[in-house]
Amino acid sequence: MVYTFSVVRQRAFFYNILNDGGKRVSGHLSFQLLFLFFILFVSSFYTSVQGITPGKLISHKQSSSDKLQAAYPLFNTPSADSTAESAMPQAEEQDNANSDTIDFKLCFDILAQNRKAYNRYNDSIFMIKEHDKWVNYFRRRATKNHQIFAANQEIMRGIKEFLTKHGDSIPEEIYLDFCHSIEQRYVRKKLYDPFLLVRMSRILEKGGAYLPDSVKYTNVFNLWRLYSYEQMWNLGGDGKYLRKAYQAGKAILSEDAKRYPHYDFALAGALEYMSNTIWLAFGLETIQDFEEHYRRLDDFLKREDLDEIVVPEQKRDLLELQQVKDEAFLCNIYYYTPTIIDSYVRDSLTRAVIDRNLQKAELSNLSFIRTVFLQMKARQISSREAWLRCKNHYHEKWLKYRDSPMNDRIIRDYLRPLYIFLIINDEADVPVSQKKKTIWKMSQDMVTAFGKRKDFQGNTDFVRELFRLSTHRRLVKYLSYKQMIWFMSGLNVSTQVTTFAHSMHVAKIAKVLLNGVLKHKPELLQGVLGYKTTTEVLKHKRTLRSFIYEAGMIHDIGKNAIVSVVNNEYLPLTDDEFSIIRLHPRLGDIFLNAVPGLEIFHDTTVGHHKWYNGKGGYPADFDNTKSPIRFLIDIVTLSDCLQAATERVGRNYRISKTFEVVMSELRAGAGTKYNPDLVALIDAYPKLAKKLHHLVENGWIEIYYSIYSRFFDGSR
């Protein structure tokens, strides 16, 4: 069976070393009717969604269309492209020892449809302004997301069980149908989920010796890994994923890879990835390796059968990569690691790039700013002139961006040049007040851009860049404390409003808990923030309340760096996803260190997932028991647990618990996971328990509504 893995590369941004580098719904009747129709359609679409059992996916001669209708009675007939493929050999037509096969096309069709529906539900929430309608829709949305999650969970379980049970008796054609189906029915629809791709490759890898060579050694698997692990590195910055990505790319480029299926297409993808400067930046390869990649890229682009191997968009990206090789190298590598090449070579290459770019009729947004930067470094223009050119160019581009749908390509085109703009702004010979004004405007624009972006959560490139930009020393140094807080909060809301709402909810719970302590057991706060006596504690009640509220608001700020995982709950989380999520306390610390004055929240941010006794939780290298504000950490920890366990919205992987159930769990964990004094306080004072009960079970909906209405005002 011949197939192509036609991933259009979501090319990673060229990384800077050392950190230097929905529309408003109109009030017109037509819009209201259109939106009403959409809501009714989506609602009916999933009214009867039930959990898919493996049995529903196992069949003999039943068509994919029939089975899709059987699994989802109100599901539309599959699209034209899937119907057109009905003549292709179907997995169920294969005879094997068990006579049963799984319909992989159906599985990935449903996963794709559910992913789109999940994103629609998340985006549609921004289109309703009226309070009661919003509340009703929000409740339905939470229920539907749970249904989507449950159905997807069953599909994944069915696939794994089938391959595990019948692995040694499954014909080669069925394995190839699996690969073909995930590519055709999922990846081609630009549902780029690196965790799903790695999960699928690992399921097959467990096949061991009985796995056919055409599957076991396919180059496409390595292309999946190259893409996926690089994306995982983007999220948490864990170097092990970057090394795995590089190893996968090198495997495709090896001589041995030519023996296995789909070499040419995988080679195209590998050359696009491996020609990036990122591998040089992190010492994974040499200049000679870098040059060899481009030599092979040049040869590849001369092939007569090129159009048969790659799609037009990928061809365009490869040609662009070839054309900007030297400027990318100079701007992303040399000026931050000057020992890589000789200064004479650098200067000669710089002049050549400038001359070549100035002769072009038109330059891309990134190439324009790179060229100005190189001119400034070569002293062809002053730093002030470079600043003025880039500033005017940025404003001109932003006027175009802000009125366009912020899809993946536009977001990349907007973000990629900003690193160099930050350097030029910082080094320019202009008044500091002008630099501050420029950075503040850019920060506001970034929040606006991400507030109106389309949902492309599978691509983590923009997440990594957003994190690096928002903590960039050449940006934060020009923002005031209040501006930085607004900037981080705005990005938090724009990228993951559920986390922002969770944090606000935790802050409110923590404040109620603290008030209970101040009223009934103020002695528990002795020693906190330097207050040695109960009298001092009570004298500084306002300071303590302010601290605990802000600590609650900030405790999950590190999730700004891992948006694509936090918002990716349409499937059960993998071990890789959990591993990345556990990085968020340390990632949050990076934000705190970027803003003078926020370092006081270090312990509550880093330690809110540690057990009370210090023996469990994460991160392992933080000892909460020795913190001078241990009791405040305990308040944030308990508040976080109360909110997360009772939340009805953002956690599709589990059904919310009642306040009584959570309290029983807190009592069971008192002294180990949770502060026993806080648990005892809630039990001892019914009024405090009643306030907490109301807040966790009824308060969340109003918190969410206030956030959506205030920050978006229906304008997404």
ROSE-964171 format. One record per residue: x negated, y negated, z of N, C-alpha, C in turn; residue in one letter. Coordinates in steps of 0.2 Angstrom, whole numbers, plus 5000, padded with zeros to 4 digits. Each point is the difference from the previous one (the first is absolute). Example, Ala and Ser with C-alpha at 12.3 -4.5 7.8 and 13.67 -1.06 7.14 Angstrom:
BEGIN
493450285039500449945000499649945000A/500249954996499649945001500449955003S/
! end
This chain:
BEGIN
499650065000500449945000499649945000M/500149954995499649945000500349945003V/499749975004500449935002499449955001Y/500249945001499649955002500249975006T/499549985004500149965006499949934999F/500549974998500049934997500149955006S/499650005005500049955005499749934997V/500449955000499749944998499649975006V/499449995000499649995005500249935004R/500150015006500149945004499349985003Q/499649964995499350005002499949965006R/499550035004499849975006499749934999A/500149955005499749944999499250015001F/499649954997499350005001499949985007F/499750045004499949985007499449955001Y/500249955005499549965002499650025006N/499450005000499650025005499949955006I/500050035006500049965006500549955001L/500650034997500649955001500049944997N/499649994995499949944996500450004993D/499950044999500350014994500749974999G/514050104987500649994997500249935000G/500149974996500349934999500649995004K/500149935002500649995004500650024996R/500550035004500650024997500449945000V/500249984994500449944999500750015003S/500349945002500750005002500550014995G/499850004993500450004995500450075000H/500650004998500450065000499750064996L/499749994995499750054995499450045004S/499649965004499550035004500350045005F/500549975004500350045005500350074998Q/500449994994500350064997499450054998L/499549984997499550044998499750045006L/499849965005499750035006500550055004F/500749985000500550055003500050064996L/499950004993500050064996499450045002F/499449975001499450035001500150045007F/500249965005500150035007500550064999I/500550004997500550054999499750064997L/499649994995499750054996499550045004F/499549965004499550035004500450045005V/500549975003500450045006500350064997S/500350004995500350064997499550054998S/499449974997499550054998499750055005F/500049975006499750045005500550035006Y/500749984998500550025005499950075002T/499950054996500150075001499350035000S/499449965001499450035000499950055006V/499850064999499950045005499350035000Q/499850035005499350035001500050054994G/499450004996499950054995499750065003I/500250065000499750065002499650034995T/499550035002499650044994500450044996P/500650035003500450044996500349964994G/500149945001500449964994499549994995K/499350005001499549994995499850064997L/500250065002499850074997500650024996I/499850024994500550024995499750044995S/500550024995499850054995500049964993H/500750004998500149974993500349935000K/500249985006500449945001499549944997Q/500349954996499649954998499949945005S/499549964999499849955005500549955001S/500449994994500549955001500650035004S/500250064999500550035004499850005008D/499450025001499750015007500049935003K/499849954996500049935003500749985002L/500550014996500749995002500250045006Q/499850065000500250045006499749985006A/499449975000499649985006500349935002A/500149964995500349935001500649994996Y/500650025003500649994996500149944996P/499849945003500149944997499449974997L/499550044999499449984997500149994992F/499849954997500149994993499650064997N/500250014993499650054996499349974999T/499550055000499349984999499949954994P/499549965001499949954994499850044994S/500049964995499950024993499450044999A/499449975003499450035000500050075003D/500350015005500050075003500550054996S/500549974997500550044996499650034994T/499649954997499750024994499550055001A/499850015006499550065001500350065002E/500650014999500450065002499850064996S/499749984994499850064995499350025002A/499749975005499350035002500150065005M/499550045000500150065004500149985007P/500550035003500249995007499750055005Q/499949985006499750045005500450065001A/500749995000500450055002500150064995E/499749984994500150054994499450055001E/499549995004499550045001500250065004Q/499750064998500250065004499450015005D/500150015006499550025005500250055004N/499650035005500150055004500649995004A/500249945002500549995004500749974997N/499949994993500649984996500249935001S/499849975006500249935001499549964999D/500149944998499549944999500449945002T/499649955002500249945002500049954994I/500549965000500149954995499649945002D/499449994998499549955002500349934997F/500250004994500349944996500549975004K/500550055003500549975004499849975007L/499550045003499749975006499749934999C/499649994995499749944999500549944997F/500550024997500549964998500449975006D/500150045005500449985006499549965004I/499450025001499549965003499949934997L/500049994994500049944996500649965001A/500650034999500649965001500149985007Q/499850045005500049985007499649945002N/499450004997499549955001500349934998R/500350004994500249944997500649985004K/500550055002500549985004499849975007A/499550035003499749985006499849935000Y/499649984994499849934999500649964999N/500550024996500649964999500349985007R/500150055004500349985006499649955004Y/499350015000499649955004500049934997N/500150004993500049934997500749975001D/500550044999500749975000500249965006S/499650025006500249975006499949925000I/499549984995499949935000500549964996F/500550034997500549974996500649985003M/500150025006500649995004499949945005I/500449955000499949955005500550005006K/500650024998500650005005499950055005E/500049985007499850045005500350075001H/500750005000500450065001499850054994D/500049984994499950044994499350025000K/499549965003499350025000499950065005W/500449995006499950055005500350074998V/500650004997500350064997499550034995N/499849964996499550034994499450035004Y/499749965004499450025004500150075003F/500650015003500150065004500050064995R/500449994994500150054995499350014997R/499649954999499350014997499650055005R/500049995006499650045005500350084999A/500650014999500350065000499850044993T/500049964995499850024993499350025000K/499649965003499250015000499950065004N/500350025005500050065004500150064995H/500649994996500250064996499550014994Q/499749944997499550014995499450045003I/499849985006499450035003500150075002F/500650025002500250075001500050044994A/500249974994500150044994499250014997A/499649955001499350004997499650055005N/500250015006499650045004500250074998Q/500650024999500250074998499750014993E/499949964995499750014994499350025001I/499649965004499350015001499950075004M/500550025004500050065004500150064995R/500549994995500150054995499450014995G/499749954998499450014996499450045003I/499949975007499550045003500150075002K/500650015002500250075001500050054994E/500249974994500050044994499250024998F/499649955000499350014998499650045005L/500249995006499750045006500250084999T/500650014999500350075001499850044993K/500049964995500050044993499349994997H/499549965003499449984997499750054996G/499950065002499650054997500450034994D/500649994999500450034995500349954995S/499849945001500349944995499650004994I/500350004994499650004994499749934999P/499550004996499749934999500449954997E/500550024996500549954997500449965005E/500150045005500449965006499649955003I/499450025002499549955003499949944995Y/500050014994499949944995500649965000L/500650045000500649965000500149965006D/499750025006500049965006499649934999F/499450014997499649944998500349964995C/500350034995500449964995500549965003H/500450035004500649975003499949945005S/499550015004499849945004499749944996I/499750024995499749944996500649974996E/500450044996500549974996500649975004Q/500250035006500649985003499949955006R/499350005002499949955006499549954998Y/499450024998499449964999500249954994V/500250024995500249964994500549955001R/500450015006500549955002499649945004K/499450005000499649955004500250015008K/500150065002500150015007499450025003L/499549965001499350025002500050015007Y/500050065002500050025007499450045001D/499449975003499450045000500050065005P/500549995005500050055005500450064997F/500549994996500450054997499550044995L/499649974996499550034996499550045003L/499749985006499650045003500350065004V/500649995002500450055003500150064995R/500249984994500150054995499450044998M/499449964999499450034999499850055005S/500149985006499850055006500450065000R/500749994999500450064999499850054995I/499849984995499750044995499350035001L/499649965004499350025002500150065004E/500550005004500150065005500150064996K/500250004994500150064996499350045000G/499549975000499350045001499950044994G/499750065001499850044994500550014995A/500650015001500550024995500249944996Y/499849945001500249944996499650014994L/500449994994499750004993499549955000P/499450014996499549954999500349944997D/500550014995500349944997500349955004S/500250035006500349955006499449995005V/499750055002499549995005499549954999K/499849994994499449964998500249944995Y/500749994999500249954996499749935002T/499849964995499849945001500549955002N/500650014999500649965002500050005008V/499950065003500050005007499449955003F/499550004997499449955002500249934999N/500449994994500249934999500549985005L/500550045002500449995006499649985006W/499550045002499649995006499649934999R/499849994995499649944999500449945001L/500650004997500549945001500250005007Y/500250065003500450005006499549985006S/499450035000499549995005499849935000Y/499949974994499849935000500549955003E/500750024998500549965003500150015008Q/499850065002500050015008499549965003M/499449994997499549965002500249935000W/500349984995500349935000500449985006N/500450055003500449995005499749995007L/499550055002499749995006499349995000G/499750004995499349994999499550055003G/500350065000499750065003499550034994D/499449995001499550024995500050074998G/500350055004500050074998500550004993K/500549965000500450014994499749974994Y/499649955001499649974994499550054998L/499750045004499550054998500450054996R/500650025003500450064996500249974993K/500249945000500249974993499450014995A/499449985003499450004996499850074997Y/500050045005499950074998500550034995Q/500649985000500550024995499849974993A/499849945000499949974994499350034997G/499550015004499450034998500250074997K/500450045003500250064997500350004993A/500449954999500349994993499449984995I/499549975002499549974996499550064999L/500050055004499550054999500050044994S/499550034998500050054994500550065001E/500050025006500450065001500849984999D/500249945001500749984999500250014993A/499650004995500250014993500350074999K/499950055004500250074999500850005002R/500349955003500650015003500549954997Y/500750025001500549964996500049935002P/500349964995500149935000499449965001H/499450024998499449965001500049934997Y/500350004994499949934997500449955003D/500650025002500549955004499749985006F/499850055004499749995007499349964999A/499750014995499449964999500149934999L/500649984997500249934999500149975006A/500450045005500249975006499449995005G/499550054999499450005004499649944998A/499949994994499649944998500249945002L/500749995000500349945002499949995008E/500050055004499950005007499249995001Y/499650044997499350015002499649944997M/500349964996499649944997500149945005S/500350015005500149945005499449995004N/499949945003499449995004500150025007T/500550035002500150025007499550055002I/499950054995499550055002499349975002W/499849954996499449975001500049965007L/500549975001500149965006499950045006A/500250065000500050045006499450065000F/499649994995499450045000500150074998G/500650014996500150074998499750024993L/499749954997499750014994499549944998E/499650014995499449964998500249964994T/499649954999500149964994500050044994I/499650055000499950044994500750044999Q/500350035005500650035000500549954997D/500049945002500549954998499949994993F/499449994997499949994993500250064996E/499950065003500250064996500850014999E/500349985005500850005000500249954994H/499749944999500249964995499750024993Y/499550045000499750034994500650054997R/500250045005500550054998500749974998R/500149945004500649974998500049974993L/499449974998499949974993500150064995D/499750055001500150064996500750024999D/500450015006500750025000500449954996F/499949945001500549954996499950004993L/499450034998499950014992500350064997K/500350045004500350074998500649984995R/500050044995500650004995500650025003E/500050055005500650025002500249975007D/499849945001500149965006500749995002L/500449984995500749995000500450065002D/499750064999500450065002499850025007E/499549975003499850025007500349955005I/500049944998500349955005500649964998V/500349975004500649964998499849934999V/500449964996499749934999499849965006P/500450005005499849965006499350025003E/499950075000499450025003499449984995Q/500150014994499549984995499849925001K/500549965001499949935001499649995006R/500150035005499750005006499250025000D/499950054996499450034999499549954996L/500449974995499649954995499849945005L/500549985004499949945004499450015005E/500050065003499550025004499350004997L/500050024994499450004996499749934999Q/500549964998499849934998499849955006Q/500250025006499949965006499450035005V/499750054997499550045004499549965003K/499749954997499449965002500349955005D/500549974999500349955005500250035006E/500350065000500250035006499450025004A/499550034996499450025004499749945004F/499949944996499749955003500449975006L/500749994999500449975005500150045006C/500050074999500250045005499550045004N/499450004997499450045002499449955002I/499749974995499449985000499949945006Y/500549954999499949945005500150025007Y/500250065002500150025007499550065001Y/499750034996499450055001499549984995T/499649955001499549974995499450054998P/499950055004499550044999500150054995T/500650014997500250054995499649994994I/499949944997499749994994499549945001I/499549994995499649955000500349934999D/499849955003500349934999500049984993S/499450014996500049984993500550044996Y/500250065002500550044996500749975002V/500049985006500749975002500149944997R/499549955000500149944997500150004992D/499750054997500150004993500750034998S/500250055004500750034999500549955002L/499949965005500549945002500149964994T/499449974997500149964994500350034994R/499950064999500350044994500750005001A/500250025006500850015002500349934999V/499749955003500349934999500149984993I/499550014996500049984993500550044996D/500050075001500550044997500849985002R/500149995006500749985002500249934998N/499549954999500249944998500250004993L/499750054996500250004993500750034999Q/500350035005500650044999500649945000K/500550024995500549955000500550005006A/500050065004500450005006499750055005E/500049985006499750045005500650025005L/500050065003500450025005500049965006S/500450005004500049965007499450025003N/499850065001499450025004499449984996L/499950014994499449984996499949935000S/500549965000500049935000499649985007F/500350025005499749985007499350035001I/499950064997499350035001499549964996R/500249984994499649964996499849935003T/500549975003499949945004499550015005V/500150055004499550025005499350014998F/499950044995499450014997499649944998L/500449954997499849944998499749965006Q/500450005005499849975006499350035003M/500050065000499450045002499449984996K/500149994994499549994995499849925000A/500449965004499949935000500149974994R/500550034996500249964993500549955002Q/500450015005500549955003499950005007I/500349945003499949995007500550045004S/499950015006500550045004500749965001S/500049934999500649965000500450024994R/499649994994500450024994500350075000E/499650045002500250075000500750015004A/500049965006500650005005500649974996W/499949954997500549964996500350054995L/499650034996500250044994500450065003R/499750035005500450065003500649985003C/500049945004500649985003500649994995K/499849964995500549984995500350064996N/499550054999500250064997500450045004H/499950015006500450035005500749985000Y/500149935001500649975000500450014994H/499750004994500350014994500350074999E/499650055002500250075000500550015005K/500049975006500550015005500749984998W/500049954996500749974998500350064995L/499650034997500250064995500250065005K/499650025004500150055005500650005004Y/500149945003500649995004500750014997R/500049994994500750014996500050064996D/499650055002500050064996500150065006S/500350054997500050065005499350025002P/499950015006499350025003499950074999M/499950034994499950074999499350015002N/499850074999499350025002499549964996D/500049994993499549974996500049935002R/500549965001500049935002499649995007I/500250055005499749995007499350014999I/499750054996499350014999499749944997R/500349974995499749954996500049945005D/500549995005500049955004499450005006Y/500050075003499550015005499350004999L/499850034994499350024999499649944999R/500249944997499549955000499949965007P/500450015005500049965006499450015004L/499750065000499350005003499549954998Y/500049994993499549964998500249935001I/500749984999500249945002499849985007F/500150055005499849985007499349985001L/499550044996499349985000499949934997I/500349994995499949934997500349945004I/500650025003500349955005499549995006N/499750055002499649995006499349974999D/499850014994499349974998500049934997E/500649984998500149944996499849945004A/499849954997499849945003500649955000D/500550025004500649965000500249995008V/500449955002500149995007500450075003P/499850015006500350065003500850005000V/500349945001500749995000500350024993S/499649994995500350034993499950085000Q/499550025003499950085000500650035004K/500249975006500550025004500750004997K/500149944996500650004997500150054994K/499450014997500050054994500250075003T/499750025006500150075003500750005003I/500249955003500750015002500550014995W/499949964994500550014995499950074997K/499450034999499950074998500450055005M/499949995006500350045005500850004999S/500349944999500750005000500250044993Q/499649994995500250034994499950085000D/499550025004500050075001500650035003M/500249975005500650025004500650004995V/500149954996500549994995500050064995T/499450014998499950054995500250075002A/499850025006500250065003500750015002F/500349945002500750005001500450024994G/499849984994500450024994499750054996K/499650045002499750054996500450064999R/500050034994500350064999499750065004K/500450055002499850055004499550054996D/499450005001499550054997499650035006F/500350035005499750025006499450064998Q/500150034995499550054999499349984998G/500049944998499349974998499849965006N/499450025003499749975006499549954999T/499949984993499549954999500149945003D/500649984999500249935002500050005008F/500250055003500050005007499249995003V/499650044997499349995002499749934999R/500249974994499849934999500349955004E/500750015002500349965004499750005007L/499850055003499750015006499349965000F/499650024995499449975000500049924999R/500549984996500149934999500249965007L/500550035003500349975006499550005006S/499550045000499550005005499349974998T/500049974994499449984996499749945004H/499450005002499749945004500049944996R/500050004994500049944996500749974999R/500550045002500749975001500249985007L/499950055005500349985006499649945004V/499449994998499649945003500449944998K/500449994995500349944998500850005002Y/500250055004500749995002500049995008L/500549965002500149995007500350065003S/500050015007500250055003500850014999Y/500449955000500750014998500150024993K/499649974995500050024993499850074999Q/499550035004499850074999500650045003M/500349995005500550035003500650014995I/500249944997500550004995499850044994W/499450004998499850034994500150085001F/499750025006500050075001500750035001M/500449965004500750025001500450004993S/499949954996500350004993499850064996G/499450015000499850064996500350075003L/500050005007500350065003500750014998N/500449945000500750014998500150014993V/499649974995500050014993499950074998S/499550035003499750074998500450055004T/500249995006500350065004500449975005Q/500649984999500549965004500250055006V/500050064999500250055005499550005006T/499450004998499449995005500149945004T/500149944997500149945003500650005005F/500550034997500650005005499950055006A/499650054999499850055005499649965005H/499549964998499649965004500449955004S/500549974997500449955004500450035005M/500350064998500450045005499650025006H/499450034998499550025006499849945004V/499949944997499949945004500649985005A/500650014998500649985004500050055005K/499950074999500150055005499449995005I/499449984998499549995004500149945005A/500349954997500249945004500550025006K/500550044998500550025005499650045005V/499650054999499650045004499649955005L/499749964997499549955004500549965005L/500549984998500549965004500250045006N/500150074999500250045005499550015005G/499350014998499550005004499949945004V/500049944997500049945004500549995005L/500650024999500650005004499950055006K/499850064999500150055005499350025002H/499550004996499350035002499549964997K/499949935002499549964998499350025002P/499950045005499450025002499650054995E/500450034996499850044995499549964995L/500149945000499749964995499349965003L/499950025006499449975003499450024997Q/499549964998499450014997500149994992G/500650004997500149994993499949934998V/499649994995499849934998499749955005L/499750045005499649965005500449985006G/500750025000500449975006499950065005Y/499749985006499850045005500650015005K/500449965001500650015005500649994997T/500550035004500749994997500249934999T/499849965005500249934999499749974993T/499450024998499749974994500450034994E/500250075001500450034995500749964998V/500349995006500749964999499949934998L/499449975001499949934998499950004993K/499750054997499950004993500450054996H/500750005002500550054996500049984993K/500049934999500149984993499550034995R/499349995003499550034996500050074999T/500250045005500150074999500550024995L/500649965000500550024996499849984993R/499649954999499849984993499550054997S/499650025005499450054998500450074998F/500450025004500350074998500450004994I/500449944999500450004994499549994993Y/499549965001499550004994499750064999E/499850045005499750065000500450054996A/500750005002500450044996500149994993G/500049934998500049984993499450024996M/499550005004499350014996499850085000I/500350045004499750065002499950054993H/500449994995500050044994499849964994D/499649955001499849954995499550044995I/499750055003499650044995500350044995G/500750015000500350044995500149954994K/499849945000500049964994499550034995N/499550045003499550034996500250064997A/500550035002500250074998500850004998I/500249954997500749994998500350064996V/499550024995500350064996500150065003S/499750015006500250065004500649995005V/500049945003500549985004500750004997V/500049984993500649994996500150074996N/499750055002500050064995500450065003N/500549985004500350065004500650034996E/500050014993500550034997499850085000Y/499450025002499750065001499750015007L/500050075002499650015006499349975000P/499749975005499449985000499550065000L/499449994996499550055000499549985005T/499550055001499549995005499649944998D/499949994994499649944997500449945002D/500650004999500449945002500049985008E/500150065004499949995007499349975002F/499550034997499349985001499949924999S/500349984994500049934998500449955005I/500650035002500449965004499749995007I/499650055002499650005007499549955000R/499849974994499549954999500349935002L/500649995000500349935001499849965006H/499950035006499849965006499349974998P/499550044997499449974999500049954994R/500450014995500149964995500349935002L/500550015005500349945003499449965004G/499550035003499549965003499649964995D/500050024994499749964994500349935000I/500750014999500449945000499949955006F/500050035006499949965006499349975000L/499550034998499349975000499949954994N/500550004996500049954994500349935003A/500350005005500449945002499849985007V/499649955001499849975007500650005004P/500050035006500549995005500450065000G/500050054995500450065000499650065004L/499449995001499650055003500350025007E/500349965003500350025007500550064999I/500350014994500450054999499750074998F/499350005000499750064998500250065003H/500150005007500150065004500750034998D/500549955000500750034999500150024993T/499649974995500150024993499650074999T/499450015003499650064999500350055004V/500249995006500250055005500750025000G/500549984996500750015001500250074998H/499650044997500150074999499650055004H/499749975006499650045004500550025006K/499950075002500350025006499849965007W/500550005004499949965007499350035003Y/499950065000499450035003499450004996N/500049974994499550004996499750064996G/500450065001499850064997500350024994K/500549964998500350024993500149934996G/500350014994500149944996499449984996G/500149954997499449974996500049935000Y/499449974998499450034998499650035006P/499650054998499750045005499449965004A/499749954997499549975002500249945005D/500649995001500249945004500350035007F/499749975005500250035007500549945003D/500650025000500549955002500050005008N/499750055003500050005008499649955003T/499549984996499549955002500249934998K/500549994997500249934997500249965006S/499849935000500349965006500749984999P/500350014994500749994999500450074999I/499850055003500250074999500850005001R/500249965005500850005002500449974994F/499749954997500349974994500050054994L/499450044999500050054995500650055001I/500150025006500550055002500749974998D/500149945001500749974999500150004992I/499549984996500050004993500150084997V/499650045003500150074998500750035002T/500349995006500650025001500649974996L/499949944999500549964996500050034992S/499350014998500050034993500350075000D/499950045005500350065000500850005000C/500349955004500749995001500349984993L/499649964997500349974994500050054994Q/499450045000499950054994500550055001A/500150035006500450065001500749984999A/500349945001500749984999500149974994T/499549984996500149974993500450044995E/500549964997500550044996499849984992R/499549964999499949974993499450034997V/499449995002499450014996499650065001G/500350055003499750075001500450054998R/499950014993500550054997499850075002N/499450015003499850075001500350035007Y/500449965003500450025006500649965002R/500450035003500749975002499849965007I/500349955001499949965006500350035006S/499649995006500250035006500449955004K/500450025005500449965004499549975006T/500249955003499649975005499950055006F/500550045002500050055005499550054998E/500050034994499550054998499349975000V/499949944998499349975000499849995008V/500449985004499849995007499850075003M/500450054998499850075003499350024998S/499849984993499350014998499549965003E/500249945002499549955003499950035007L/500550035004499950035006499650065000R/500150044995499650064999499249984999A/499949944997499349984998499749955005G/500449985005499849965005499350025004A/499549965000499450025003499550034995G/500250024994499650034995500049954994T/500650004996500049954995500249935001K/500550005006500349935001499849985007Y/500049945001499949975007500650025005N/499850045005500650025004500349945004P/499749955001500349945004500549974995D/499950004994500549974995500650045000L/499950074999500550044999500550005007V/499650005006500450005006500449935001A/499749954997500449935001500650014996L/500050024994500650014996500550045003I/499850065003500550045004500349975006D/499649965003500249975007500449944999A/500049974994500549935000500450014994Y/500750025001500550014995500149944995P/499949945003500149944995499550004995K/499350015002499550004995500150064995L/500250065002500150054996500649994995A/500549965002500649984996499749954995K/499649965002499849954995499550034994K/499650055002499650034996500450054995L/500550035003500550044996500349964995H/500349955002500349964995499649974994H/499449985002499549984995499850054995L/499850065003499850054995500550034996V/500650015002500550034996500549954996E/500049945002500549954997499649944997N/499449985003499749944998499650004994G/499950064997499550004994500349974994W/500750014999500349984994500049924999I/500149975006500049935000499349974999E/499550045003499349984999499850004992I/500250064997499950014993500349944996Y/500649995001500449954996499749935001Y/499849985006499749945001499349994996S/499750054999499350004997500249994992I/500450054998500249994993500249944998Y/500549975003500349944999499649945000S/499550005005499649955001499449994995R/499750064999499450004996500150004992F/500650044999500150014993500649964997F/500549985005500649964998500350034993D/500050064999500350034994499649994994G/499449985000499649974994499650054997S/499950065002499650054997500250024994R/
! end
